[in-house]
Amino acid sequence: MARPIARSEKQLGAILRRIRKHHGLTQSQLGGKTGLRQATISKLEAGAPATRLATIMITLAALDLELAVCPRSQARTEDIEDLF
């Protein structure tokens, strides 16, 4: 799987949804692994802008992911959104 790029909450949510499904997990099952409610997972995947950083970090860990910060590529946001 290529390294996905997220520049917005919506893009991050789409990435997490795709990876959760790749792992064969429902939102409820991921919630069980993280201690978060299914509704919280749903909001995160929908790109809710008020999601706490701690919630994102817990979810990344449950999906065996880590956050990497790198310089922004020169691609436009619209080009990256086309990937989703």
Secondary structure, DSSP 8 states (H G I E B T S, - for coil): ------SSHHHHHHHHHHHHHHTT--HHHHHHHHT--HHHHHHHHHT-TT--HHHHHHHHHHTT---------SS-HHHHHTT-
